[in-house]
Amino acid sequence: MPELFTFFGLISHDKTFIYMAHMLLSAGLALLIARYAMANLQLVPKGTQNLMEAYLGGVLQMGIDVMGEEDARRYVPLVATIGLFVAIANLIGVVPGFEAPTAFLEMPLALAIVVFVYYNYEGIKRQGVVKYFKHFLGPVWWLYWLMFPIEIVSHFSRLVSLSFRLFGNVKGDDMFLMVLLMLAPWILPMVPFALLTFMALLQAFIFMMLTTVYIGSAVAVEEH
């Protein structure tokens, strides 16, 4: 199967260049959207501001359901930024001539590592080292020796859960689109574009939701 055509590929066929170019493009678009939404703030929002406020309200509500309002407001900037960035990075792959940077394992893995380090840091900061890792031991003292390594493996498996789920689904969508463009380059691909767009947004939502859950479980160790 031939490689997916991209406009950046006309400049260089180097995989790292193509990945970095699409990633920077995604980041630039995210910044432009955020900048445009805040350029002319109004009491009664409309246009991009209205869309962005609705998005932030949804992210905040999801956080409230997981960790309560106080913590949700604290972490909504991080979660919303990740969600917007991943959504744009996924949607770029739907546009012919561009490839989703999330279809390269490097980006989902980097984001997963950031989330992994951050939620563990927040958990230790909030609970303290002893209380945080005591949660890994489980409720029964005579099973401490078994539960601790299981919990450690479980937490590290979240890196795989976050990164490979996003990478695998987006890569599969890119390959699906490439096959359609090879078979019928004009009319047929218009039909599944809506499905591909929905899947791109869905994967961004799942990544954002898992980030919220992981942070919420880390900072709520004591209550749990």
HUPE-V902825 format. One record per residue. N is the residue number from 1. RES is the residue in one small letter. PHI is phi in radians with two decimals (* if undefined). PSI is psi in whole degrees, 0 to 359 (NA if undefined). Layout:
N|RES|PHI|PSI + N|RES|PHI|PSI
This chain:
1|m|*|130 + 2|p|-1.20|163 + 3|e|-1.24|152 + 4|l|-1.20|130 + 5|f|-1.26|135 + 6|t|-2.40|152 + 7|f|-1.15|323 + 8|f|-1.18|335 + 9|g|-1.16|341 + 10|l|-1.22|336 + 11|i|-1.45|314 + 12|s|-2.73|143 + 13|h|-1.58|3 + 14|d|-1.15|128 + 15|k|-1.06|318 + 16|t|-1.13|320 + 17|f|-1.11|314 + 18|i|-1.09|317 + 19|y|-1.11|311 + 20|m|-1.12|321 + 21|a|-1.11|315 + 22|h|-1.23|325 + 23|m|-1.16|315 + 24|l|-1.15|325 + 25|l|-1.11|317 + 26|s|-1.10|315 + 27|a|-1.11|319 + 28|g|-1.12|318 + 29|l|-1.13|321 + 30|a|-1.08|317 + 31|l|-1.14|319 + 32|l|-1.12|318 + 33|i|-1.11|314 + 34|a|-1.11|319 + 35|r|-1.13|316 + 36|y|-1.15|322 + 37|a|-1.16|331 + 38|m|-1.75|2 + 39|a|-1.18|324 + 40|n|-2.44|72 + 41|l|-1.14|136 + 42|q|-2.25|154 + 43|l|-1.11|321 + 44|v|-1.82|101 + 45|p|-1.20|150 + 46|k|-2.63|162 + 47|g|1.12|227 + 48|t|-1.12|323 + 49|q|-1.09|318 + 50|n|-1.11|317 + 51|l|-1.13|317 + 52|m|-1.20|321 + 53|e|-1.16|323 + 54|a|-1.13|319 + 55|y|-1.10|312 + 56|l|-1.13|324 + 57|g|-1.11|320 + 58|g|-1.16|318 + 59|v|-1.10|318 + 60|l|-1.11|317 + 61|q|-1.12|321 + 62|m|-1.10|319 + 63|g|-1.15|321 + 64|i|-1.09|319 + 65|d|-1.11|331 + 66|v|-1.60|315 + 67|m|-2.29|5 + 68|g|1.59|161 + 69|e|-1.17|318 + 70|e|-1.07|311 + 71|d|-1.22|326 + 72|a|-1.08|317 + 73|r|-1.17|329 + 74|r|-1.19|322 + 75|y|-1.83|358 + 76|v|-1.09|326 + 77|p|-1.05|317 + 78|l|-1.15|310 + 79|v|-1.11|317 + 80|a|-1.16|321 + 81|t|-1.13|316 + 82|i|-1.08|315 + 83|g|-1.08|316 + 84|l|-1.14|316 + 85|f|-1.09|313 + 86|v|-1.17|320 + 87|a|-1.07|313 + 88|i|-1.13|318 + 89|a|-1.09|324 + 90|n|-1.25|317 + 91|l|-1.18|332 + 92|i|-1.02|324 + 93|g|-1.17|343 + 94|v|-1.36|336 + 95|v|-1.44|120 + 96|p|-1.00|136 + 97|g|1.72|355 + 98|f|-2.28|156 + 99|e|-2.21|134 + 100|a|-1.12|126 + 101|p|-1.13|339 + 102|t|-1.29|351 + 103|a|-1.39|354 + 104|f|-1.75|130 + 105|l|-1.05|334 + 106|e|-1.00|318 + 107|m|-1.26|309 + 108|p|-1.03|322 + 109|l|-1.18|319 + 110|a|-1.09|316 + 111|l|-1.12|320 + 112|a|-1.11|320 + 113|i|-1.13|318 + 114|v|-1.05|313 + 115|v|-1.10|317 + 116|f|-1.07|311 + 117|v|-1.14|319 + 118|y|-1.19|314 + 119|y|-1.22|328 + 120|n|-1.20|321 + 121|y|-1.08|315 + 122|e|-1.14|322 + 123|g|-1.13|316 + 124|i|-1.18|320 + 125|k|-1.12|320 + 126|r|-1.37|318 + 127|q|-1.75|338 + 128|g|1.61|155 + 129|v|-1.07|313 + 130|v|-1.12|309 + 131|k|-1.14|324 + 132|y|-1.14|311 + 133|f|-1.37|344 + 134|k|-1.14|330 + 135|h|-1.08|333 + 136|f|-1.24|346 + 137|l|-1.46|344 + 138|g|1.47|175 + 139|p|-1.44|343 + 140|v|-1.93|123 + 141|w|-1.12|326 + 142|w|-1.38|358 + 143|l|-1.90|10 + 144|y|-0.97|316 + 145|w|-1.08|333 + 146|l|-1.62|319 + 147|m|-1.23|324 + 148|f|-1.08|309 + 149|p|-1.13|328 + 150|i|-1.13|317 + 151|e|-1.15|322 + 152|i|-1.09|313 + 153|v|-1.10|321 + 154|s|-1.08|318 + 155|h|-1.21|319 + 156|f|-1.21|333 + 157|s|-1.17|342 + 158|r|-1.15|332 + 159|l|-1.05|317 + 160|v|-1.20|317 + 161|s|-1.04|315 + 162|l|-1.24|312 + 163|s|-1.34|309 + 164|f|-1.29|331 + 165|r|-1.12|312 + 166|l|-1.16|312 + 167|f|-1.05|312 + 168|g|-1.12|316 + 169|n|-1.20|316 + 170|v|-1.20|319 + 171|k|-1.09|320 + 172|g|-1.10|320 + 173|d|-1.12|320 + 174|d|-1.11|318 + 175|m|-1.17|322 + 176|f|-1.08|315 + 177|l|-1.14|322 + 178|m|-1.12|319 + 179|v|-1.11|317 + 180|l|-1.08|318 + 181|l|-1.17|330 + 182|m|-1.27|321 + 183|l|-1.38|316 + 184|a|-2.54|90 + 185|p|-1.27|355 + 186|w|-2.03|302 + 187|i|-1.72|311 + 188|l|-1.00|319 + 189|p|-1.09|341 + 190|m|-1.14|332 + 191|v|-1.17|309 + 192|p|-1.48|2 + 193|f|-1.04|322 + 194|a|-1.11|320 + 195|l|-1.15|318 + 196|l|-1.12|321 + 197|t|-1.11|316 + 198|f|-1.07|317 + 199|m|-1.13|323 + 200|a|-1.09|316 + 201|l|-1.22|324 + 202|l|-1.12|316 + 203|q|-1.14|325 + 204|a|-1.15|319 + 205|f|-1.13|318 + 206|i|-1.11|316 + 207|f|-1.08|317 + 208|m|-1.16|320 + 209|m|-1.15|316 + 210|l|-1.13|322 + 211|t|-1.05|316 + 212|t|-1.10|316 + 213|v|-1.13|317 + 214|y|-1.14|317 + 215|i|-1.14|316 + 216|g|-1.07|319 + 217|s|-1.21|329 + 218|a|-1.26|317 + 219|v|-1.44|349 + 220|a|-1.91|23 + 221|v|-1.01|316 + 222|e|-1.11|316 + 223|e|-1.20|321 + 224|h|-1.15|NA
